[in-house]
Amino acid sequence: SGIAGKDGACGTAIRSLEPALKAALQHFLTTAEAPFLLAARILAVIVSRLANGTPFDVAARPFSLLCHRPWTSIIRAQFEGSRAGPPVALAEQPWYREWSGYRDMVAEASRVLGDVFQAQCPALPQHVLTAEYFDELVGAVALNSTAVGVFHPFETYLERVGMVRGSDCAVAEQKKYGDLLAQHGGIPRAEGIGIFLIHSTINHSCAPNAEHAIYRNEPAHQQAVVNLVALRRIEKDDQITISYLS
């Protein structure tokens, strides 16, 4: 959510947009909610920069530097790879109806975004509000994002109370909430996705020399971080690689 709040009024407009966007995507929330909303926040940043007179090639950075491909193209490739069959016309493919539903979802989301941003920031470059451009942004999110688990505020509170071990406050809180937390399997965390620009540039290897350590929200800094751990000694000038499959 922080990504939209750094670049002016158009950036904050995304907050009022989210209910409308979710309503437009209500049939696809489990598949596309997080990528679409993150792509919408990225678009909010780009739009707000354009509204402030920033040239497009500058306004779109660093997002334009990410590996990107239309999201509908990614979905189509997945369908073609998993449901191979004899060559037939696109509209006659067994997966065409499902795939066209995703394509329509991109178009509807783009329309909702266009209505909001046109009202907030008139005279925007038209290509920024097209379904094709939004399709590219969602594809960039899909190719570059990673899962993030965010600490519940109550978890941070208990952690700080626990630092005062043996105090009356710590004992009382443990007694008060211990059974409740055990009953519900601990403290729930918010799960989502994020884009870490440097991390997204790391290449894949079937024999990687590093791996993801943890994705979380650091209580002390209130921001998501990604840690990498070396699996073996990495010499100077060696490329750091990870496995995209795990």
C-alpha positions as a Markdown table, in Angstrom:
| # | Residue | x | y | z |
|---|---|---|---|---|
| 1 | Ser | 0.0 | 0.0 | 0.0 |
| 2 | Gly | 3.0 | 2.4 | 0.6 |
| 3 | Ile | 3.8 | 2.4 | -3.1 |
| 4 | Ala | 0.8 | 4.6 | -4.0 |
| 5 | Gly | 1.2 | 7.1 | -1.2 |
| 6 | Lys | 4.5 | 8.6 | -2.3 |
| 7 | Asp | 3.6 | 10.6 | -5.4 |
| 8 | Gly | 0.8 | 13.0 | -4.7 |
| 9 | Ala | -3.0 | 13.2 | -5.0 |
| 10 | Cys | -3.3 | 10.7 | -7.8 |
| 11 | Gly | -1.4 | 8.1 | -5.8 |
| 12 | Thr | -3.8 | 8.3 | -3.0 |
| 13 | Ala | -6.8 | 8.1 | -5.4 |
| 14 | Ile | -6.1 | 4.3 | -5.6 |
| 15 | Arg | -7.5 | 3.9 | -2.1 |
| 16 | Ser | -10.9 | 5.0 | -3.1 |
| 17 | Leu | -10.6 | 2.9 | -6.3 |
| 18 | Glu | -10.0 | -0.4 | -4.6 |
| 19 | Pro | -13.7 | -1.2 | -3.7 |
| 20 | Ala | -14.8 | -0.5 | -7.3 |
| 21 | Leu | -11.9 | -2.6 | -8.7 |
| 22 | Lys | -12.8 | -5.5 | -6.4 |
| 23 | Ala | -16.4 | -5.2 | -7.4 |
| 24 | Ala | -15.4 | -5.4 | -11.0 |
| 25 | Leu | -13.3 | -8.5 | -10.3 |
| 26 | Gln | -15.5 | -10.2 | -7.9 |
| 27 | His | -15.7 | -13.5 | -9.9 |
| 28 | Phe | -11.9 | -13.7 | -10.1 |
| 29 | Leu | -10.7 | -12.5 | -6.7 |
| 30 | Thr | -8.9 | -15.7 | -5.7 |
| 31 | Thr | -6.9 | -15.7 | -8.9 |
| 32 | Ala | -6.1 | -12.1 | -9.6 |
| 33 | Glu | -6.9 | -9.8 | -6.7 |
| 34 | Ala | -3.3 | -9.2 | -5.4 |
| 35 | Pro | -1.6 | -8.8 | -8.9 |
| 36 | Phe | -4.4 | -6.5 | -10.1 |
| 37 | Leu | -4.4 | -4.3 | -7.1 |
| 38 | Leu | -0.6 | -4.0 | -7.0 |
| 39 | Ala | -0.5 | -3.2 | -10.7 |
| 40 | Ala | -3.2 | -0.6 | -10.0 |
| 41 | Arg | -1.0 | 1.0 | -7.4 |
| 42 | Ile | 1.9 | 1.1 | -9.7 |
| 43 | Leu | -0.3 | 2.7 | -12.3 |
| 44 | Ala | -1.3 | 5.3 | -9.7 |
| 45 | Val | 2.3 | 6.2 | -9.2 |
| 46 | Ile | 3.0 | 6.6 | -12.9 |
| 47 | Val | -0.2 | 8.6 | -13.4 |
| 48 | Ser | 0.6 | 11.0 | -10.6 |
| 49 | Arg | 4.1 | 11.6 | -12.0 |
| 50 | Leu | 2.7 | 12.3 | -15.4 |
| 51 | Ala | 0.2 | 14.7 | -13.9 |
| 52 | Asn | 3.1 | 16.6 | -12.4 |
| 53 | Gly | 4.7 | 17.1 | -15.8 |
| 54 | Thr | 7.2 | 14.2 | -15.7 |
| 55 | Pro | 7.9 | 12.7 | -19.2 |
| 56 | Phe | 6.5 | 9.2 | -19.6 |
| 57 | Asp | 9.8 | 7.4 | -19.9 |
| 58 | Val | 10.9 | 8.9 | -16.6 |
| 59 | Ala | 7.5 | 8.5 | -14.9 |
| 60 | Ala | 7.4 | 4.8 | -15.8 |
| 61 | Arg | 10.8 | 4.0 | -14.1 |
| 62 | Pro | 11.8 | 1.8 | -12.5 |
| 63 | Phe | 8.8 | -0.4 | -13.4 |
| 64 | Ser | 9.5 | -0.2 | -17.1 |
| 65 | Leu | 12.9 | -1.8 | -16.4 |
| 66 | Leu | 11.2 | -5.0 | -15.0 |
| 67 | Cys | 10.9 | -8.1 | -17.1 |
| 68 | His | 7.3 | -7.8 | -18.5 |
| 69 | Arg | 4.9 | -9.5 | -20.8 |
| 70 | Pro | 1.1 | -9.1 | -21.1 |
| 71 | Trp | -0.6 | -11.0 | -18.4 |
| 72 | Thr | -3.1 | -12.5 | -20.8 |
| 73 | Ser | -0.2 | -13.8 | -22.9 |
| 74 | Ile | 1.3 | -15.5 | -19.8 |
| 75 | Ile | -2.1 | -17.1 | -19.0 |
| 76 | Arg | -2.5 | -18.2 | -22.6 |
| 77 | Ala | 1.0 | -19.8 | -22.6 |
| 78 | Gln | 0.0 | -21.7 | -19.5 |
| 79 | Phe | -3.1 | -23.0 | -21.1 |
| 80 | Glu | -1.3 | -24.0 | -24.3 |
| 81 | Gly | 1.4 | -25.8 | -22.3 |
| 82 | Ser | -0.9 | -27.7 | -20.0 |
| 83 | Arg | -3.7 | -28.6 | -22.4 |
| 84 | Ala | -1.9 | -29.4 | -25.6 |
| 85 | Gly | -4.0 | -30.8 | -28.5 |
| 86 | Pro | -4.2 | -30.8 | -32.2 |
| 87 | Pro | -3.8 | -27.4 | -33.9 |
| 88 | Val | -7.2 | -25.6 | -34.1 |
| 89 | Ala | -8.3 | -22.0 | -34.4 |
| 90 | Leu | -7.9 | -20.0 | -31.2 |
| 91 | Ala | -11.7 | -19.6 | -30.6 |
| 92 | Glu | -12.0 | -23.4 | -30.9 |
| 93 | Gln | -9.5 | -24.2 | -28.2 |
| 94 | Pro | -11.0 | -26.0 | -25.2 |
| 95 | Trp | -9.5 | -23.3 | -22.9 |
| 96 | Tyr | -10.6 | -20.3 | -25.0 |
| 97 | Arg | -13.7 | -19.4 | -23.0 |
| 98 | Glu | -11.8 | -19.4 | -19.7 |
| 99 | Trp | -8.9 | -17.4 | -21.2 |
| 100 | Ser | -11.2 | -14.9 | -22.8 |
| 101 | Gly | -12.7 | -14.4 | -19.4 |
| 102 | Tyr | -9.3 | -13.2 | -18.1 |
| 103 | Arg | -8.9 | -11.0 | -21.1 |
| 104 | Asp | -12.3 | -9.4 | -20.4 |
| 105 | Met | -11.3 | -9.0 | -16.7 |
| 106 | Val | -8.2 | -6.9 | -17.8 |
| 107 | Ala | -10.4 | -4.7 | -20.0 |
| 108 | Glu | -12.9 | -4.1 | -17.2 |
| 109 | Ala | -10.2 | -3.3 | -14.7 |
| 110 | Ser | -8.6 | -0.9 | -17.1 |
| 111 | Arg | -12.0 | 0.8 | -17.6 |
| 112 | Val | -12.5 | 1.2 | -13.9 |
| 113 | Leu | -9.0 | 2.6 | -13.5 |
| 114 | Gly | -9.5 | 5.0 | -16.4 |
| 115 | Asp | -12.6 | 6.4 | -14.9 |
| 116 | Val | -10.9 | 7.2 | -11.7 |
| 117 | Phe | -7.7 | 8.6 | -13.1 |
| 118 | Gln | -9.3 | 10.7 | -15.8 |
| 119 | Ala | -11.4 | 12.3 | -13.1 |
| 120 | Gln | -8.4 | 13.0 | -10.9 |
| 121 | Cys | -5.9 | 13.8 | -13.6 |
| 122 | Pro | -7.3 | 15.1 | -16.9 |
| 123 | Ala | -5.2 | 15.2 | -20.1 |
| 124 | Leu | -3.2 | 12.0 | -19.5 |
| 125 | Pro | -1.6 | 10.2 | -22.4 |
| 126 | Gln | -4.3 | 7.9 | -23.7 |
| 127 | His | -2.1 | 4.8 | -24.0 |
| 128 | Val | -1.5 | 4.8 | -20.2 |
| 129 | Leu | -5.2 | 4.1 | -19.6 |
| 130 | Thr | -5.6 | 1.3 | -22.2 |
| 131 | Ala | -6.3 | -2.3 | -21.5 |
| 132 | Glu | -3.0 | -3.2 | -23.3 |
| 133 | Tyr | -0.9 | -1.1 | -21.0 |
| 134 | Phe | -2.6 | -2.4 | -17.8 |
| 135 | Asp | -2.2 | -5.9 | -19.2 |
| 136 | Glu | 1.6 | -5.2 | -19.4 |
| 137 | Leu | 1.7 | -4.0 | -15.8 |
| 138 | Val | -0.2 | -7.0 | -14.4 |
| 139 | Gly | 2.2 | -9.2 | -16.4 |
| 140 | Ala | 5.2 | -7.4 | -14.8 |
| 141 | Val | 3.7 | -8.0 | -11.4 |
| 142 | Ala | 3.1 | -11.7 | -12.1 |
| 143 | Leu | 6.7 | -12.2 | -13.4 |
| 144 | Asn | 8.5 | -10.2 | -10.7 |
| 145 | Ser | 6.4 | -10.3 | -7.5 |
| 146 | Thr | 7.0 | -12.5 | -4.5 |
| 147 | Ala | 4.8 | -13.5 | -1.5 |
| 148 | Val | 4.9 | -11.4 | 1.6 |
| 149 | Gly | 3.7 | -12.2 | 5.1 |
| 150 | Val | 2.9 | -9.1 | 7.2 |
| 151 | Phe | 3.1 | -9.1 | 11.0 |
| 152 | His | -0.2 | -8.6 | 12.8 |
| 153 | Pro | 0.1 | -5.6 | 15.1 |
| 154 | Phe | -0.8 | -7.7 | 18.1 |
| 155 | Glu | 2.1 | -10.0 | 17.4 |
| 156 | Thr | 4.5 | -7.0 | 17.6 |
| 157 | Tyr | 2.9 | -6.1 | 20.9 |
| 158 | Leu | 3.3 | -9.5 | 22.4 |
| 159 | Glu | 6.9 | -9.6 | 21.2 |
| 160 | Arg | 7.7 | -6.3 | 23.0 |
| 161 | Val | 5.9 | -7.5 | 26.1 |
| 162 | Gly | 7.9 | -10.7 | 26.0 |
| 163 | Met | 11.1 | -8.6 | 26.1 |
| 164 | Val | 10.2 | -7.8 | 29.7 |
| 165 | Arg | 10.3 | -11.4 | 30.8 |
| 166 | Gly | 9.0 | -12.1 | 34.3 |
| 167 | Ser | 7.3 | -8.8 | 34.7 |
| 168 | Asp | 3.7 | -8.7 | 36.0 |
| 169 | Cys | 2.6 | -7.3 | 32.6 |
| 170 | Ala | 4.2 | -10.1 | 30.6 |
| 171 | Val | 2.9 | -12.9 | 32.9 |
| 172 | Ala | -0.6 | -11.4 | 32.8 |
| 173 | Glu | -0.7 | -11.1 | 29.0 |
| 174 | Gln | 0.6 | -14.6 | 28.5 |
| 175 | Lys | -2.1 | -16.0 | 30.8 |
| 176 | Lys | -4.8 | -13.8 | 29.2 |
| 177 | Tyr | -4.1 | -14.7 | 25.6 |
| 178 | Gly | -2.2 | -18.0 | 25.7 |
| 179 | Asp | -5.2 | -20.3 | 25.5 |
| 180 | Leu | -6.9 | -18.1 | 22.9 |
| 181 | Leu | -3.9 | -18.1 | 20.6 |
| 182 | Ala | -3.4 | -21.9 | 21.0 |
| 183 | Gln | -7.1 | -22.4 | 20.2 |
| 184 | His | -6.8 | -20.5 | 16.9 |
| 185 | Gly | -3.4 | -21.7 | 15.9 |
| 186 | Gly | -1.5 | -18.6 | 16.7 |
| 187 | Ile | -1.8 | -15.0 | 15.4 |
| 188 | Pro | -3.1 | -14.6 | 11.8 |
| 189 | Arg | -0.9 | -12.8 | 9.4 |
| 190 | Ala | -1.9 | -10.9 | 6.3 |
| 191 | Glu | -0.6 | -12.6 | 3.1 |
| 192 | Gly | 0.0 | -10.7 | -0.1 |
| 193 | Ile | 2.6 | -9.9 | -2.7 |
| 194 | Gly | 5.3 | -7.3 | -3.3 |
| 195 | Ile | 7.8 | -6.3 | -5.9 |
| 196 | Phe | 11.4 | -6.0 | -4.7 |
| 197 | Leu | 13.2 | -4.3 | -7.6 |
| 198 | Ile | 16.7 | -5.6 | -7.0 |
| 199 | His | 15.5 | -9.0 | -6.0 |
| 200 | Ser | 13.5 | -9.3 | -9.2 |
| 201 | Thr | 16.7 | -9.0 | -11.3 |
| 202 | Ile | 18.2 | -12.2 | -9.9 |
| 203 | Asn | 18.3 | -14.9 | -12.5 |
| 204 | His | 17.2 | -18.5 | -12.2 |
| 205 | Ser | 19.5 | -21.5 | -11.9 |
| 206 | Cys | 18.8 | -25.2 | -11.5 |
| 207 | Ala | 21.8 | -25.2 | -9.2 |
| 208 | Pro | 21.3 | -21.9 | -7.4 |
| 209 | Asn | 23.9 | -20.5 | -5.0 |
| 210 | Ala | 21.4 | -18.6 | -2.9 |
| 211 | Glu | 17.8 | -18.9 | -1.6 |
| 212 | His | 15.1 | -16.8 | -0.1 |
| 213 | Ala | 15.3 | -16.7 | 3.6 |
| 214 | Ile | 12.2 | -14.8 | 4.7 |
| 215 | Tyr | 9.6 | -12.4 | 3.4 |
| 216 | Arg | 7.9 | -10.4 | 6.2 |
| 217 | Asn | 7.2 | -7.0 | 7.6 |
| 218 | Glu | 9.9 | -6.0 | 10.0 |
| 219 | Pro | 8.2 | -4.6 | 13.2 |
| 220 | Ala | 11.1 | -2.1 | 13.8 |
| 221 | His | 10.9 | -0.6 | 10.3 |
| 222 | Gln | 7.3 | -1.3 | 9.3 |
| 223 | Gln | 8.3 | -2.3 | 5.8 |
| 224 | Ala | 8.6 | -5.5 | 3.9 |
| 225 | Val | 12.0 | -6.9 | 3.3 |
| 226 | Val | 13.5 | -9.9 | 1.4 |
| 227 | Asn | 16.5 | -11.7 | 2.7 |
| 228 | Leu | 18.8 | -13.9 | 0.7 |
| 229 | Val | 21.0 | -16.6 | 2.2 |
| 230 | Ala | 24.1 | -18.0 | 0.4 |
| 231 | Leu | 23.9 | -21.8 | -0.1 |
| 232 | Arg | 27.7 | -22.0 | -0.7 |
| 233 | Arg | 30.6 | -19.8 | -1.0 |
| 234 | Ile | 30.1 | -17.1 | -3.7 |
| 235 | Glu | 33.3 | -15.8 | -5.2 |
| 236 | Lys | 33.9 | -12.2 | -6.3 |
| 237 | Asp | 32.2 | -11.5 | -9.6 |
| 238 | Asp | 30.1 | -14.7 | -9.5 |
| 239 | Gln | 26.5 | -14.2 | -10.4 |
| 240 | Ile | 24.0 | -14.7 | -7.6 |
| 241 | Thr | 21.2 | -17.0 | -8.7 |
| 242 | Ile | 18.1 | -18.5 | -7.1 |
| 243 | Ser | 15.5 | -21.1 | -8.1 |
| 244 | Tyr | 12.3 | -19.8 | -9.5 |
| 245 | Leu | 10.7 | -23.2 | -8.8 |
| 246 | Ser | 10.8 | -23.1 | -5.0 |
